[in-house]
Amino acid sequence: MTDDDRTNRLGAYLRARRDLVTPAQVGLPVGDNRRVPGLRREEVAMLAGISADYYLRLERGRDAHPSVQVLESLARVLQLDDVESAYLVGLGADRPRTARRRRVEERVPERLHHLLASIGVPAFVEGRSFDVLASNDLAVALSPRLRPGHNRLRSLLLDPEEQAFQRDWSAATAGMVAALRANIADDVDDARFVELVGELAISSERFRALWARHDVHNLEGGTALIDHPVVGELRLHRDKLPVGGVILVVYYPDAGSESDEKLRMLAGLAQPAARHPAP
């Protein structure tokens, strides 16, 4: 995580987001002599109804706590959705700085271990930074990267097998990086976040490019198309359920579908492997 992310997070976010909005999107002439990819500072200020000098102060971190009305106007100009707007307002909230916290171990409630063992579909438990904390045998049969101890974002960015596993790797990486920033929110000194962001910033060009965009989105349920190396294409619904400070993730097919049959086949193949401990 860069120093700018910690010391001037509001300014860094505003700069990143205005670079992504074109003049045409807000009804301004494009012109031939533009030297910035998105909007100029004075254009953002004009459209938001504030002075250019005040907006410059915001980007440079000289006023870290503007009013909610100013932030909502900026969110409108920058075409932020509800999640992104709430994130922007949160960046401007007046909160005391705290010392970096030590890494806190995330614990899986015992009832979730029982649920994982009894549920008949791939399921696992993840933490805020996408560390896999627990999983059932069918989840591991679906993907070996879902064993406890793996990190889903690190696997997605750095593991060639996981990249091939994803039908739309580009969208998957963009969504998870944006979700990581949303999970961090104002907890930028959390030791686990700092460790993971630092590792990925060094090892993944894709992560560096996405992190610089400052996208913020919640990663919720949906439908995933998976290219499984054994049973082929799987179409699985995904639900994410918060339980006791962690997230239970469940994949399941439509009843009676081809993916349902393939998942049953995968479950049969996974049963002998359940006797072997994870590495």
Short mmCIF file of the C-alpha atoms (twelve columns), coordinates in Angstrom:
data_MODEL
# 
_entry.id   MODEL 
# 
loop_
_atom_site.group_PDB 
_atom_site.id 
_atom_site.type_symbol 
_atom_site.label_atom_id 
_atom_site.label_alt_id 
_atom_site.label_comp_id 
_atom_site.label_asym_id 
_atom_site.label_seq_id 
_atom_site.Cartn_x 
_atom_site.Cartn_y 
_atom_site.Cartn_z 
_atom_site.pdbx_PDB_model_num 
ATOM 1   C CA . MET A 1   0.000   0.000   0.000   1 
ATOM 2   C CA . THR A 2   1.510   3.352   -1.016  1 
ATOM 3   C CA . ASP A 3   2.175   6.225   1.390   1 
ATOM 4   C CA . ASP A 4   -0.412  8.261   -0.514  1 
ATOM 5   C CA . ASP A 5   -3.029  5.609   0.242   1 
ATOM 6   C CA . ARG A 6   -2.413  6.124   3.958   1 
ATOM 7   C CA . THR A 7   -1.729  9.863   4.288   1 
ATOM 8   C CA . ASN A 8   -4.006  11.346  1.620   1 
ATOM 9   C CA . ARG A 9   -6.536  8.679   0.757   1 
ATOM 10  C CA . LEU A 10  -9.245  11.177  -0.175  1 
ATOM 11  C CA . GLY A 11  -6.985  12.991  -2.653  1 
ATOM 12  C CA . ALA A 12  -5.706  9.748   -4.154  1 
ATOM 13  C CA . TYR A 13  -9.263  8.514   -4.676  1 
ATOM 14  C CA . LEU A 14  -10.422 11.767  -6.288  1 
ATOM 15  C CA . ARG A 15  -7.455  11.811  -8.684  1 
ATOM 16  C CA . ALA A 16  -7.948  8.196   -9.688  1 
ATOM 17  C CA . ARG A 17  -11.668 8.579   -10.300 1 
ATOM 18  C CA . ARG A 18  -11.510 11.804  -12.322 1 
ATOM 19  C CA . ASP A 19  -8.972  10.129  -14.619 1 
ATOM 20  C CA . LEU A 20  -11.689 7.598   -15.496 1 
ATOM 21  C CA . VAL A 21  -14.401 10.108  -16.473 1 
ATOM 22  C CA . THR A 22  -14.193 11.503  -20.002 1 
ATOM 23  C CA . PRO A 23  -15.366 15.022  -20.927 1 
ATOM 24  C CA . ALA A 24  -17.979 13.520  -23.249 1 
ATOM 25  C CA . GLN A 25  -19.539 11.636  -20.326 1 
ATOM 26  C CA . VAL A 26  -20.314 14.897  -18.531 1 
ATOM 27  C CA . GLY A 27  -21.253 16.932  -21.614 1 
ATOM 28  C CA . LEU A 28  -17.992 18.861  -22.068 1 
ATOM 29  C CA . PRO A 29  -16.222 19.366  -25.416 1 
ATOM 30  C CA . VAL A 30  -13.303 16.975  -25.895 1 
ATOM 31  C CA . GLY A 31  -10.895 19.277  -27.754 1 
ATOM 32  C CA . ASP A 32  -7.538  18.385  -29.275 1 
ATOM 33  C CA . ASN A 33  -5.089  19.639  -26.653 1 
ATOM 34  C CA . ARG A 34  -6.023  17.663  -23.569 1 
ATOM 35  C CA . ARG A 35  -3.058  16.368  -21.588 1 
ATOM 36  C CA . VAL A 36  -5.007  14.340  -19.021 1 
ATOM 37  C CA . PRO A 37  -6.918  11.101  -19.705 1 
ATOM 38  C CA . GLY A 38  -10.053 12.233  -17.893 1 
ATOM 39  C CA . LEU A 39  -11.361 15.448  -16.408 1 
ATOM 40  C CA . ARG A 40  -9.223  18.411  -15.399 1 
ATOM 41  C CA . ARG A 41  -9.363  19.594  -11.789 1 
ATOM 42  C CA . GLU A 42  -11.063 22.830  -12.734 1 
ATOM 43  C CA . GLU A 43  -13.694 20.906  -14.703 1 
ATOM 44  C CA . VAL A 44  -14.537 18.739  -11.713 1 
ATOM 45  C CA . ALA A 45  -14.729 21.821  -9.505  1 
ATOM 46  C CA . MET A 46  -16.995 23.677  -11.939 1 
ATOM 47  C CA . LEU A 47  -19.383 20.737  -12.324 1 
ATOM 48  C CA . ALA A 48  -19.481 20.164  -8.543  1 
ATOM 49  C CA . GLY A 49  -20.157 23.846  -7.812  1 
ATOM 50  C CA . ILE A 50  -16.999 24.493  -5.784  1 
ATOM 51  C CA . SER A 51  -13.962 26.652  -6.441  1 
ATOM 52  C CA . ALA A 52  -10.990 25.229  -8.328  1 
ATOM 53  C CA . ASP A 53  -8.722  26.300  -5.455  1 
ATOM 54  C CA . TYR A 54  -10.797 24.374  -2.923  1 
ATOM 55  C CA . TYR A 55  -10.838 21.254  -5.086  1 
ATOM 56  C CA . LEU A 56  -7.038  21.494  -5.446  1 
ATOM 57  C CA . ARG A 57  -6.801  21.622  -1.653  1 
ATOM 58  C CA . LEU A 58  -8.873  18.429  -1.439  1 
ATOM 59  C CA . GLU A 59  -6.682  16.531  -3.875  1 
ATOM 60  C CA . ARG A 60  -3.496  17.686  -2.140  1 
ATOM 61  C CA . GLY A 61  -4.744  16.695  1.285   1 
ATOM 62  C CA . ARG A 62  -4.986  20.237  2.677   1 
ATOM 63  C CA . ASP A 63  -8.621  19.726  3.628   1 
ATOM 64  C CA . ALA A 64  -9.242  16.107  4.570   1 
ATOM 65  C CA . HIS A 65  -12.758 16.599  5.965   1 
ATOM 66  C CA . PRO A 66  -15.053 18.385  3.478   1 
ATOM 67  C CA . SER A 67  -18.789 18.485  4.056   1 
ATOM 68  C CA . VAL A 68  -21.015 15.605  3.037   1 
ATOM 69  C CA . GLN A 69  -22.720 17.929  0.550   1 
ATOM 70  C CA . VAL A 70  -19.425 18.633  -1.215  1 
ATOM 71  C CA . LEU A 71  -18.552 14.932  -1.331  1 
ATOM 72  C CA . GLU A 72  -21.987 14.032  -2.705  1 
ATOM 73  C CA . SER A 73  -21.574 16.668  -5.435  1 
ATOM 74  C CA . LEU A 74  -18.183 15.235  -6.329  1 
ATOM 75  C CA . ALA A 75  -19.639 11.731  -6.380  1 
ATOM 76  C CA . ARG A 76  -22.252 12.900  -8.871  1 
ATOM 77  C CA . VAL A 77  -19.644 14.506  -11.135 1 
ATOM 78  C CA . LEU A 78  -17.382 11.451  -10.956 1 
ATOM 79  C CA . GLN A 79  -20.376 9.204   -11.722 1 
ATOM 80  C CA . LEU A 80  -19.922 7.017   -8.664  1 
ATOM 81  C CA . ASP A 81  -22.470 4.356   -7.795  1 
ATOM 82  C CA . ASP A 82  -23.971 3.957   -4.320  1 
ATOM 83  C CA . VAL A 83  -21.106 1.828   -2.974  1 
ATOM 84  C CA . GLU A 84  -18.429 4.141   -4.380  1 
ATOM 85  C CA . SER A 85  -20.272 7.232   -3.111  1 
ATOM 86  C CA . ALA A 86  -20.494 5.790   0.396   1 
ATOM 87  C CA . TYR A 87  -16.794 4.989   0.245   1 
ATOM 88  C CA . LEU A 88  -15.982 8.584   -0.793  1 
ATOM 89  C CA . VAL A 89  -18.080 10.015  2.031   1 
ATOM 90  C CA . GLY A 90  -16.335 7.639   4.428   1 
ATOM 91  C CA . LEU A 91  -12.931 8.909   3.326   1 
ATOM 92  C CA . GLY A 92  -13.968 12.411  4.310   1 
ATOM 93  C CA . ALA A 93  -15.245 11.425  7.756   1 
ATOM 94  C CA . ASP A 94  -13.335 12.871  10.691  1 
ATOM 95  C CA . ARG A 95  -11.787 9.844   12.404  1 
ATOM 96  C CA . PRO A 96  -8.721  9.781   14.652  1 
ATOM 97  C CA . ARG A 97  -5.634  8.059   13.310  1 
ATOM 98  C CA . THR A 98  -4.642  4.843   15.056  1 
ATOM 99  C CA . ALA A 99  -1.401  2.938   15.191  1 
ATOM 100 C CA . ARG A 100 -1.043  -0.032  12.873  1 
ATOM 101 C CA . ARG A 101 -2.798  -2.981  14.398  1 
ATOM 102 C CA . ARG A 102 -1.266  -6.382  14.678  1 
ATOM 103 C CA . ARG A 103 -2.691  -9.125  12.521  1 
ATOM 104 C CA . VAL A 104 -5.793  -10.535 14.202  1 
ATOM 105 C CA . GLU A 105 -6.554  -14.204 13.628  1 
ATOM 106 C CA . GLU A 106 -9.947  -14.754 12.042  1 
ATOM 107 C CA . ARG A 107 -11.762 -17.704 13.576  1 
ATOM 108 C CA . VAL A 108 -14.372 -19.963 12.015  1 
ATOM 109 C CA . PRO A 109 -17.326 -20.666 14.330  1 
ATOM 110 C CA . GLU A 110 -17.609 -24.341 15.183  1 
ATOM 111 C CA . ARG A 111 -21.113 -24.526 13.732  1 
ATOM 112 C CA . LEU A 112 -19.684 -23.589 10.324  1 
ATOM 113 C CA . HIS A 113 -17.315 -26.556 10.432  1 
ATOM 114 C CA . HIS A 114 -20.320 -28.822 10.998  1 
ATOM 115 C CA . LEU A 115 -22.212 -27.124 8.172   1 
ATOM 116 C CA . LEU A 116 -19.309 -27.522 5.747   1 
ATOM 117 C CA . ALA A 117 -19.121 -31.233 6.543   1 
ATOM 118 C CA . SER A 118 -22.827 -31.818 5.989   1 
ATOM 119 C CA . ILE A 119 -23.665 -29.599 3.015   1 
ATOM 120 C CA . GLY A 120 -23.713 -31.380 -0.348  1 
ATOM 121 C CA . VAL A 121 -22.260 -28.597 -2.498  1 
ATOM 122 C CA . PRO A 122 -18.872 -26.836 -2.659  1 
ATOM 123 C CA . ALA A 123 -18.594 -24.445 0.273   1 
ATOM 124 C CA . PHE A 124 -15.804 -22.637 2.059   1 
ATOM 125 C CA . VAL A 125 -15.198 -19.842 4.568   1 
ATOM 126 C CA . GLU A 126 -13.131 -16.764 3.746   1 
ATOM 127 C CA . GLY A 127 -11.840 -13.775 5.690   1 
ATOM 128 C CA . ARG A 128 -11.925 -10.099 4.785   1 
ATOM 129 C CA . SER A 129 -8.752  -10.343 2.706   1 
ATOM 130 C CA . PHE A 130 -9.964  -13.499 0.887   1 
ATOM 131 C CA . ASP A 131 -7.903  -15.947 2.941   1 
ATOM 132 C CA . VAL A 132 -9.516  -19.405 2.822   1 
ATOM 133 C CA . LEU A 133 -10.129 -20.320 6.460   1 
ATOM 134 C CA . ALA A 134 -12.051 -23.594 6.048   1 
ATOM 135 C CA . SER A 135 -13.552 -25.643 3.225   1 
ATOM 136 C CA . ASN A 136 -15.290 -28.935 2.529   1 
ATOM 137 C CA . ASP A 137 -13.989 -31.750 0.332   1 
ATOM 138 C CA . LEU A 138 -16.206 -30.842 -2.603  1 
ATOM 139 C CA . ALA A 139 -14.848 -27.285 -2.620  1 
ATOM 140 C CA . VAL A 140 -11.314 -28.679 -2.795  1 
ATOM 141 C CA . ALA A 141 -12.407 -31.015 -5.592  1 
ATOM 142 C CA . LEU A 142 -13.796 -27.989 -7.405  1 
ATOM 143 C CA . SER A 143 -10.494 -26.151 -6.976  1 
ATOM 144 C CA . PRO A 144 -7.367  -27.153 -5.008  1 
ATOM 145 C CA . ARG A 145 -6.848  -23.415 -4.374  1 
ATOM 146 C CA . LEU A 146 -9.806  -23.556 -1.991  1 
ATOM 147 C CA . ARG A 147 -7.824  -25.445 0.642   1 
ATOM 148 C CA . PRO A 148 -7.379  -23.581 3.943   1 
ATOM 149 C CA . GLY A 149 -4.206  -21.501 3.883   1 
ATOM 150 C CA . HIS A 150 -4.629  -20.280 0.312   1 
ATOM 151 C CA . ASN A 151 -5.590  -16.729 -0.539  1 
ATOM 152 C CA . ARG A 152 -8.173  -16.431 -3.300  1 
ATOM 153 C CA . LEU A 153 -6.921  -13.123 -4.674  1 
ATOM 154 C CA . ARG A 154 -3.296  -14.236 -4.702  1 
ATOM 155 C CA . SER A 155 -4.286  -17.447 -6.490  1 
ATOM 156 C CA . LEU A 156 -6.369  -15.539 -9.015  1 
ATOM 157 C CA . LEU A 157 -3.548  -13.163 -9.865  1 
ATOM 158 C CA . LEU A 158 -0.512  -15.428 -9.668  1 
ATOM 159 C CA . ASP A 159 -1.567  -19.052 -10.258 1 
ATOM 160 C CA . PRO A 160 -1.794  -20.028 -13.971 1 
ATOM 161 C CA . GLU A 161 -4.171  -22.899 -13.164 1 
ATOM 162 C CA . GLU A 162 -6.573  -20.537 -11.416 1 
ATOM 163 C CA . GLN A 163 -6.372  -18.129 -14.340 1 
ATOM 164 C CA . ALA A 164 -7.352  -20.927 -16.733 1 
ATOM 165 C CA . PHE A 165 -10.094 -21.984 -14.296 1 
ATOM 166 C CA . GLN A 166 -11.863 -18.623 -14.674 1 
ATOM 167 C CA . ARG A 167 -13.950 -18.111 -17.806 1 
ATOM 168 C CA . ASP A 168 -13.575 -14.308 -17.523 1 
ATOM 169 C CA . TRP A 169 -10.306 -13.740 -15.681 1 
ATOM 170 C CA . SER A 170 -10.209 -10.018 -16.433 1 
ATOM 171 C CA . ALA A 171 -13.611 -9.379  -14.855 1 
ATOM 172 C CA . ALA A 172 -12.831 -11.676 -11.922 1 
ATOM 173 C CA . THR A 173 -9.601  -9.868  -11.046 1 
ATOM 174 C CA . ALA A 174 -11.209 -6.441  -11.385 1 
ATOM 175 C CA . GLY A 175 -14.078 -7.464  -9.122  1 
ATOM 176 C CA . MET A 176 -11.916 -8.983  -6.403  1 
ATOM 177 C CA . VAL A 177 -9.427  -6.106  -6.264  1 
ATOM 178 C CA . ALA A 178 -12.291 -3.604  -6.021  1 
ATOM 179 C CA . ALA A 179 -13.859 -5.743  -3.285  1 
ATOM 180 C CA . LEU A 180 -10.571 -5.855  -1.371  1 
ATOM 181 C CA . ARG A 181 -10.472 -2.044  -1.313  1 
ATOM 182 C CA . ALA A 182 -14.105 -1.979  -0.145  1 
ATOM 183 C CA . ASN A 183 -13.279 -4.495  2.603   1 
ATOM 184 C CA . ILE A 184 -10.359 -2.366  3.754   1 
ATOM 185 C CA . ALA A 185 -12.513 0.790   3.956   1 
ATOM 186 C CA . ASP A 186 -10.831 2.960   6.609   1 
ATOM 187 C CA . ASP A 187 -8.896  0.055   8.147   1 
ATOM 188 C CA . VAL A 188 -5.771  0.728   6.077   1 
ATOM 189 C CA . ASP A 189 -3.414  -0.102  8.942   1 
ATOM 190 C CA . ASP A 190 -4.689  -3.661  9.372   1 
ATOM 191 C CA . ALA A 191 -1.547  -5.778  9.257   1 
ATOM 192 C CA . ARG A 192 -3.012  -8.476  7.006   1 
ATOM 193 C CA . PHE A 193 -4.178  -5.966  4.411   1 
ATOM 194 C CA . VAL A 194 -0.810  -4.224  4.398   1 
ATOM 195 C CA . GLU A 195 0.968   -7.561  3.974   1 
ATOM 196 C CA . LEU A 196 -1.248  -8.770  1.115   1 
ATOM 197 C CA . VAL A 197 -1.342  -5.485  -0.798  1 
ATOM 198 C CA . GLY A 198 2.429   -5.146  -0.498  1 
ATOM 199 C CA . GLU A 199 3.016   -8.672  -1.787  1 
ATOM 200 C CA . LEU A 200 0.672   -8.313  -4.758  1 
ATOM 201 C CA . ALA A 201 1.947   -4.848  -5.654  1 
ATOM 202 C CA . ILE A 202 5.424   -6.349  -6.058  1 
ATOM 203 C CA . SER A 203 4.457   -9.561  -7.836  1 
ATOM 204 C CA . SER A 204 1.484   -8.665  -10.093 1 
ATOM 205 C CA . GLU A 205 1.367   -6.001  -12.789 1 
ATOM 206 C CA . ARG A 206 -2.374  -6.627  -13.126 1 
ATOM 207 C CA . PHE A 207 -2.868  -5.870  -9.428  1 
ATOM 208 C CA . ARG A 208 -0.852  -2.645  -9.654  1 
ATOM 209 C CA . ALA A 209 -2.961  -1.410  -12.570 1 
ATOM 210 C CA . LEU A 210 -6.266  -2.263  -10.866 1 
ATOM 211 C CA . TRP A 211 -5.213  -0.904  -7.477  1 
ATOM 212 C CA . ALA A 212 -4.293  2.427   -9.072  1 
ATOM 213 C CA . ARG A 213 -7.872  2.789   -10.371 1 
ATOM 214 C CA . HIS A 214 -9.274  2.903   -6.804  1 
ATOM 215 C CA . ASP A 215 -12.358 0.928   -7.869  1 
ATOM 216 C CA . VAL A 216 -14.622 0.049   -4.943  1 
ATOM 217 C CA . HIS A 217 -17.336 -2.602  -5.215  1 
ATOM 218 C CA . ASN A 218 -18.983 -5.167  -2.990  1 
ATOM 219 C CA . LEU A 219 -18.369 -8.714  -4.183  1 
ATOM 220 C CA . GLU A 220 -21.737 -10.363 -3.784  1 
ATOM 221 C CA . GLY A 221 -23.476 -13.420 -5.139  1 
ATOM 222 C CA . GLY A 222 -23.857 -14.238 -8.793  1 
ATOM 223 C CA . THR A 223 -23.405 -16.986 -11.351 1 
ATOM 224 C CA . ALA A 224 -19.985 -18.313 -12.300 1 
ATOM 225 C CA . LEU A 225 -18.914 -20.197 -15.424 1 
ATOM 226 C CA . ILE A 226 -16.035 -22.486 -14.535 1 
ATOM 227 C CA . ASP A 227 -13.787 -24.531 -16.805 1 
ATOM 228 C CA . HIS A 228 -13.057 -27.536 -14.600 1 
ATOM 229 C CA . PRO A 229 -10.141 -29.724 -15.756 1 
ATOM 230 C CA . VAL A 230 -11.994 -32.991 -14.962 1 
ATOM 231 C CA . VAL A 231 -15.727 -32.504 -15.584 1 
ATOM 232 C CA . GLY A 232 -15.608 -29.575 -18.012 1 
ATOM 233 C CA . GLU A 233 -17.821 -26.504 -17.955 1 
ATOM 234 C CA . LEU A 234 -19.822 -25.837 -14.793 1 
ATOM 235 C CA . ARG A 235 -22.462 -23.175 -14.343 1 
ATOM 236 C CA . LEU A 236 -22.782 -22.540 -10.618 1 
ATOM 237 C CA . HIS A 237 -24.608 -19.938 -8.564  1 
ATOM 238 C CA . ARG A 238 -22.596 -18.301 -5.794  1 
ATOM 239 C CA . ASP A 239 -23.926 -16.945 -2.513  1 
ATOM 240 C CA . LYS A 240 -21.841 -15.150 0.130   1 
ATOM 241 C CA . LEU A 241 -23.274 -15.177 3.649   1 
ATOM 242 C CA . PRO A 242 -21.716 -13.280 6.585   1 
ATOM 243 C CA . VAL A 243 -21.512 -15.438 9.709   1 
ATOM 244 C CA . GLY A 244 -19.737 -14.425 12.899  1 
ATOM 245 C CA . GLY A 245 -17.247 -12.036 11.302  1 
ATOM 246 C CA . VAL A 246 -16.338 -14.329 8.386   1 
ATOM 247 C CA . ILE A 247 -17.999 -15.121 5.053   1 
ATOM 248 C CA . LEU A 248 -19.538 -18.457 4.083   1 
ATOM 249 C CA . VAL A 249 -19.340 -18.943 0.304   1 
ATOM 250 C CA . VAL A 250 -21.542 -21.586 -1.311  1 
ATOM 251 C CA . TYR A 251 -21.553 -22.752 -4.958  1 
ATOM 252 C CA . TYR A 252 -24.580 -24.679 -6.222  1 
ATOM 253 C CA . PRO A 253 -26.094 -25.647 -9.612  1 
ATOM 254 C CA . ASP A 254 -29.665 -25.527 -10.875 1 
ATOM 255 C CA . ALA A 255 -31.409 -28.738 -9.815  1 
ATOM 256 C CA . GLY A 256 -31.436 -31.348 -12.563 1 
ATOM 257 C CA . SER A 257 -29.096 -29.383 -14.803 1 
ATOM 258 C CA . GLU A 258 -26.043 -30.728 -16.604 1 
ATOM 259 C CA . SER A 259 -23.896 -28.908 -14.056 1 
ATOM 260 C CA . ASP A 260 -25.808 -30.686 -11.292 1 
ATOM 261 C CA . GLU A 261 -24.915 -34.052 -12.813 1 
ATOM 262 C CA . LYS A 262 -21.285 -33.046 -13.238 1 
ATOM 263 C CA . LEU A 263 -21.095 -31.851 -9.633  1 
ATOM 264 C CA . ARG A 264 -22.431 -35.211 -8.443  1 
ATOM 265 C CA . MET A 265 -19.731 -36.906 -10.495 1 
ATOM 266 C CA . LEU A 266 -17.138 -34.617 -8.923  1 
ATOM 267 C CA . ALA A 267 -18.468 -35.447 -5.464  1 
ATOM 268 C CA . GLY A 268 -17.936 -39.143 -6.155  1 
ATOM 269 C CA . LEU A 269 -14.370 -38.482 -7.211  1 
ATOM 270 C CA . ALA A 270 -13.770 -36.313 -4.148  1 
ATOM 271 C CA . GLN A 271 -14.768 -38.918 -1.533  1 
ATOM 272 C CA . PRO A 272 -11.486 -40.895 -1.464  1 
ATOM 273 C CA . ALA A 273 -9.507  -37.656 -1.253  1 
ATOM 274 C CA . ALA A 274 -11.347 -36.682 1.926   1 
ATOM 275 C CA . ARG A 275 -9.184  -39.136 3.891   1 
ATOM 276 C CA . HIS A 276 -5.994  -37.263 3.068   1 
ATOM 277 C CA . PRO A 277 -5.033  -34.146 5.028   1 
ATOM 278 C CA . ALA A 278 -4.511  -30.838 3.238   1 
ATOM 279 C CA . PRO A 279 -0.863  -29.886 2.721   1 
# 
